[in-house]
Amino acid sequence: MDVNRRNMIILFFTLVVIMLGFGLAIPILPFYVDSFGASGGALGLLMSLYAIMQFIFAPLWGSLSDRFGRKPILMIGVLGNAISQVLFGLSTQLWMLFVARALSGVLSSATLPTAMAYIGDSTSEEDRGGGMGTIGAAMGVGMVIGPGLGGWLGQGSLSLPFFIAAGLSMVALLLVLLILPESLPPEQRTEQAGGMRGPQIGEMWRALFSPIGVLLVLAFLLSFGLTNFESIFGLYALERFNYGPERVGMILMAIGTVSAIVQGGLMGPLTRRFGEVALIRAALLGSAVGFVLMLLATDFVTVLLTSCFYIISNALLRPGISALISRRTTTGQGIAMGLNNSFMSLGRITGPLWAGFVFDVNMAYPYLSGAAINLLAFFLSLSWLTQEVPAAERAGLSAPAEGSD
């Protein structure tokens, strides 16, 4: 087997395992929280805690991998994921869940930026897009399989899925340790401490007043609205329909599959037909309607259908917004995508906190506030988001001016 292909398979498996661990926790945590006598506020904080740790530590791990090499940092991330999964499985009190969740966010956040850097080190510019696509595919596989597997395994024991995830993490750790070579030679590493970077709050603030500022606000609102659904869905399904982990996991796996199909198969043709701006506006309006429809569901079939309707609309938003940010940025692509991820991370931090708080007031409020957020973003897009002139049209408009000089 080709060495690069072997290395990509190891990275793919490692990221699938990491995202599997994240995905299987989603249908399980609401039932863990409920078994400890807590409610929406605790669940929201628990979901938000992972995003907070990722927001703080992911850029730090990326910097450390520049200084010490990719392989040791990747191993720290995989080992940290295994340890945190074991702690989840052993938790007998609510505070133990918070410790495990925080540790998971701190340590497992080392894997994604390090894996992306590894691919940057070891692929040519022509092959880099395919390598990054492999990372996206691994994350998608883990997030689609994780909730279904977690729900199925968790119906008998809430702790069993976490122990299985820990075992898979140890397999990935052995593969990285024994087979995966280092991709960053010592002479190319950054030794100075000044090379370390944490969250760039100043850059994020300045970016709000740049040409992509409105798009970054939409990225935040998109993430905020989505987490109003996914962070509290398990608890909502338990309290309203008395669903167990298996049914919650089935629904989350179904909508994950639908999301992957929409993004992989429909996004390109729809964008070419209607353009990103029109698609973003339609998706925002559809997401707002989807939140309301989910409140009207009365049985498993209608819960599944309305959830899928919402996720079809939402699945069109992230690639559309990311594509516009990439096209309209006046800075480097890496900086623009980093800012996009940072604003989405803020949404993943604040969304669950808000959803958990208002769920304890009324279980419908996370969905109603999600609808309101998407409706606000829709009107914002009508006022501030302009349709970009196609390249061919711009060329036609500029031709007379060029000929008159």
N, C-alpha and C positions, 0 to 999 in steps of 0.2 A: 504494500500500500504506500502511496505517495506520502511523504512526511507531512507536508502542509495539510493534506486531506485528513490524515490521522489526527493532527493537532486540532483541526476544526471540529472533528467529531467529538473529541474530548471536551472542547469548549461548549459545543452544543449540548452535550449530555449534562455538563456541569450547570449551565444556565437553566435547562429544563428542570433539574432537581431543585435549584433555588426558587424558581417561580412556582414549581409544584408545591413546595412548602408554604409559599405565600398564599397560593390559591386554595389549598385544602383547608387553611385556617378560616377562610371567609365564612363558610357555612357552619363551622364548628364553634367559633368564638361566641356567637349570640347565646348558644345553649350552655357553654361554660359560664358565661356571665350570669345567665338566669339561674343556673344551679347554685351559684354563690349568693343569690338573693339580691343582686344588683340589677340595674335597668339601663335605659337608653344612654344616660349621661356617662356611665362607666364604659359602655361599649364604644361610644363615640370617642372618648378619650383614648381608649385602647387602640382603636383603628388609627387615630391621629398620631399617636406616639411613634409608630413605625415611620410615618412620613416625616415627622420632625427629625428623627435621628438620621434618616436618609438625607434630608436637606442639609444637615450640618456636616455629616461625615463623608458623604460620597465624594465631594471635591477634595477632601483631605486625603482619602485613600488614593485617589488619582495622583495627587502630588507625591505621596509616599512611594507609589509604584515607579515614578520617575527617578526617585532617589535610590531605591533598594532593589529594583527589578520587579517584573510582573509576577513571576511565579510565587515568591513568598507572600505577597499581598493577596494573590488569588487563593492561596492555601489558607491564609487567615480567615478570609471570607467564608470559604466552604466549611472549615472547622467551626467557626462561629455559628454558622447556620445549624450544624449538627448539634452543638451544645444547646442552643436556644430551643430547638425542637424537643430535645430531651426534657428541658426545663418546663416547656409547655405540657408535655405528657405527665410530668410529676406534680404539676400544680394542684394544690388542695385548698388554696386560699386566693382571693382576688389579687392581693398584692404580688403574689408569685407570678400571675399572668402578666402584670405590668413589668416586672423585672425581665421576664422572658421576652416580652415584646420589644422592650427597649434594647436589650442585648441583640436581638435579631436585627433591628434596624441599624445599630452601630456597626456590627461585624459583617452581616451579609451584604451591606451596601458596598463593600469592597469589591464584590464580584463583577458587577456590570461595567463600571468605568475601567477596571483593570482588563477585563476581557476585550473591551473595545480598543483599548490601547495596545493589547497584544496583537489584535488583528491589524492595527495600524502599523505596528513594527514589522510584521511578517508577511504582508501582502503588497503587491504592486498597486499602483493607482488604478489600473484597469480592473483588478480583481477586488478592490476594496469594497466597492458597492455590494458585490455578492457576499463578501464576508460579513458586512454589517447586516445584510438581509438575513443571514444565518442566525445572527443574534436576535433579530426581530421574530423570526420563526420559532426559535427556542422559547422565547418569552411567551409567544402565543400558545404554543403547545402546552406549556406548564400551566398557563392561566385557564385554558379550556379543560384540560384533564383534571387539574387540581380540585376544583369545587365538587365535581362529580365523584371523584375518588374519595375525597374527604367526607362527603355526605354519606356515601355507601359504607365506608369503614366505620364512620362515627355513629351509625345507628345502634351498634352493639356496645361500643366503648368510645367515649369522647377522646380518650388519650391515645388509642391505637394509631390513628393516622399520623400523629406527631412522631411516634417511635419509628414507623416505617419511613417517614421523611428523613429522620436522623440516620437510619441505616443507609439509605440511598446517598445521603451526603457523605458518609464515610467511604462508600465505593468511589464517589467522584474525587474525594480527597486522595485516595490511593492512586487513582489514574493520573491526577495532576502531579503527585509526588514522584511516581515511578516512571512515567512515560513522557509527560509534557516537558519539553525543553524550555529554558529561559529564552525570551525573545529580545531582551534589551541588554546588549553587551555593557560591561562595566564602564568602558570609556565613553559611552553615550549617556550615562546617568547624570542627573542633576544633584550635586552634592550640597549646594548652599541651602540653608534653611529658608532663605527668602523665596525659594521656589514653591513652598507650600501655599496652597490657596484654600480658603474656606468659602462660605457663602458670600457672594459679592453683592451686598445690599445696596451699596452706592451705585454700582453699575445698573442694578435693576431699577432704581429710582430714576436715573438719567434716561434709561431706555423708554420710560413712559412718555417722554417728550420727544421721542425720535419718530421717524416715519412708520415704525412698526408698533408704536405705543398702543394704539387701539386694538391691534391684533393680540398683543400680550395681555391686555385686559380681558379680551374674549377667551384667551387660553385659560386664564384664571377662573372665569365664570363657568366655562365648560367643565373644568375639573371639579369646581365647587358643586355644581349641579349634579354631576355624575355620582359623587360621593354621598350626596343626600339620598341617593337610591341604594347604592351597593353597601354602604356601611351599616345601614339599619334594616336592610331587607330581611335578614334572617329573624331578627327579633319581631319585626312587623308580621312576618308569616307565622311565627309561633303564636303570637298573642291574638291575631285576628282569625287565622285558619287552623291553628293547632298543628301546623306542619312540623315534622321532625327533620333532623339533619339530612336524611336521604332525599326528601322532596325538595328541600331548599337547594341541595347540591345539584339535583337534576335540573332545576330551573336555571341556576347560575351557569351550569355547563351548556345548556341549550342556548342561552343568550350569548355566551362566549363564542360558541360555534357560529351563531348568526352574525356576530360582530366581525369575526375573522372572514367570513364569506363576503360580507358587504365591503369591507376594506380591501380585500384581495381581489374581488371579482367585479364589483360595481363602481368603485370610486373612480377608476380611470375613465371608463366610458361616460359616466355622468358628468365628470369634470370637463371632458372634451365637448360634451353636448351643451352644457349650461354655464360652465365657468365656475371658479371657486366661490366668488362672492354670492351668486344666486344660490348655490348649493348650501353655503353656510347659513344664509337667511332661512331657507326652507328647512334645514335641519334643526335650527334653533326653535322655529315655530313648531315643528313636529315633536321635538323633545318636550316642549311645554304642554302640548296636547297629550303626549304620552304619559306624563306624570298624572294628569287628571284621570285619564282612562284607567290607570292602574288602581286608583281608588274605587273605581266602579266594578272591578272584578269581584266575582262571587264564588268561583270554584277553581279547581286546578287548571282546567282548560283556559278559562278566561284570564287567570293570572299569567299563564304562560304566553298567551297571545298578546296581551297588553304589554307585558314586559318586553317581548320581542319587538313590538311596534316601537316602544321607546328606544330600545337599543339600536334598531336600524337607523333611526334619526341621529342618535348620538354618535354612532360609529362613523358617520360622514363628517363629523365636526373636526376631530383631531387632525386627520391628514389634510383636510382643507385648510385649516388655520396654519398648520405647519408649512404647507406648500406656499401659502401667501407670504408668510414671514421669510421664508427662504428667498422668494423672488423679490421682495420689496426692501430687504435689509440693505443698509448702506455700510455695514461693517462686515467682518468675515462671517462665513457660514457657520463655523464652529461656535463663535460668540453668540450668533443669533439663535442657534439651536439650544445652546446652553441657557440662554435667557428664557426661551420657550419652556424648557424643562423646569426652570426655577419657578416660573409663574404657575405652572401646572402643579408643582409640588406645594406651593402655598395653598392652592385650592384643595389638595388632598389633606392638608393640615387643618384648615379651617372648616371644610365641609363636614367631616364627621363630628367635629366638636359641636357645630351648630345643629346637625341632625339629631345627635344624641340628646342635646338639651331640650329641643322642642318636642321630641318624641315623648319625653316624660310629661309634657303638658297635654299633648294630644297626638295619638299615633299617626294622624293624617297630616300633621304640620310639616314633616320633612318633605312629603310629596308636594304639598301646596307651595311651600317655599321654593322647592326645586322648579316648579312650574313658573313661579314668579321670577326667579333668577334667569331662566331661559327666555322668558318673555321680555325682561329688561334687556338682555343681550341682543334679542331680535331687534328691538327698537333702536338700540345703540348701533347695530349694524346698518340700519336704514339711514341713520343720521350721519355716521362718521365713516362707514366703510364704503369706499367708492369702487365702482367696477373698473378694473384695469383695462386699458386700451390694448387690444391684441397686438402682437409684435408686427404682423403684416400691415395692420392699419397704421401703426406708428411709422413704419417705413414709408408707406404711401404719403402720409402727411408731411414727413420731413423731406421728401424728394424735391418738391418745388423750391423750398427754401435753399436746399443745397445747390440747385441749378442756377439760382439767381445771384449767388455770390460771385 
